[in-house]
Amino acid sequence: MKADLAKILENNKIMIIDGSMSTPLERMGADLNDTLWTAKVLQEQPELIKKVHTDYFRAGADCGITASYQATIPGLMAKGMSESEAEDIIASSVRVFLEARDEWWKAEGEKEGREYPLCLASAGPYGAFLADGSEYRGNYKISDEELKDFHGRRMEILKDTGADMFLIETIPSKREALVCAVLAEELGLDYWVSFSCLSGTKICEGDPVRECVKELVKDRPHLKMVGVNCTDPRFIVSLIEEIKAGLREADKDLPIGVYPNSGEKYDPGTKTWTRAGEGMAFGAYAYEYMKAGAKAVGGCCTTVDSHIKQIADARDRYLQDMYK
């Protein structure tokens, strides 16, 4: 059975994305204080990864993101693995997801009339490999060719293991987004590019998100969605409007997907998150994103299955309000 983005959007109108991998793992006792982050658990306790995927399906997610964000060949080899061992760990992120999806589907999803969930293969940024917060800054001191070498083999593995789409996510740099888009087009697999942003108008490296989108979408037949993640939830409505403007200027019509953090702030020095004042409930934010035009909504850092349930409830309210 094949998952299909267009079918999910046609039938559900809004696609629910899953939430973070790290916070649920930490709640289950996993130690993520490592440069490999969630990839450490992928290597040592894949059954916990599988449980997180399943819990998100049960909460209402129509798609899920593999635990390959920080699983890179150089990062894994730096921990003493051979190249082939590193490649197998990356492939296992898709295998674990597919197992969780099929088991949940046979036991629950099909009977409940749910859509068959989409497997989004996470291709995290070069900055995640650096493990120093660079995914929130960009400005890498490497060439386009080095970026292509870094991303290329991992994307090949993720495609060959059976992912439905690439999710090129938390990208702070227009240059990195364009390099990854070229790779995805060469590999011939549909993909979605999601930027990390520092404000309601700019990606983390400082370029206007409107201009990034306008350039990104040119002559990209396999690009199926654009959006934002790992960003303060208060900025998302403005970013949706900016992305829509970029799409209009490029004369393109693509769905927009957003999955912000829960509202906490990250300190790359201590690798911890702290609450940054009180904002709206996550479900209330989600409703506003849908009103603004987002076609896919989920959660990123520090979100868990209860946040995804809030988004699913917000979708129900939004669709009721639309069609009443």
Protein Blocks (a to p, Z undefined) as FASTA:
>chain_A
ZZdfklmmmmnopacddddfklmmmmnopafbbfklmmmmmmmmmmlmmmmmmmmmmnop
abdcdfklmmcfklmmmnopafklmmmmmmmmmmmmmmmmmmmmmmmmmmnopacddddd
ddddfklmnonopmmngopabdfklmmmmmmmmmmmmmmnopabdcdehiabfklmmmmm
mmmmmnopacddddddfbfkbcfkopafklmmmmmmgoplklcbdcdehiafklmmmmmm
mmmmmmmmnopacdddddddfhiacdfklopacdebjaddfklmmmmmmmnopabdcdde
hiafklmmmmmmmmmmmmmmmmZZ
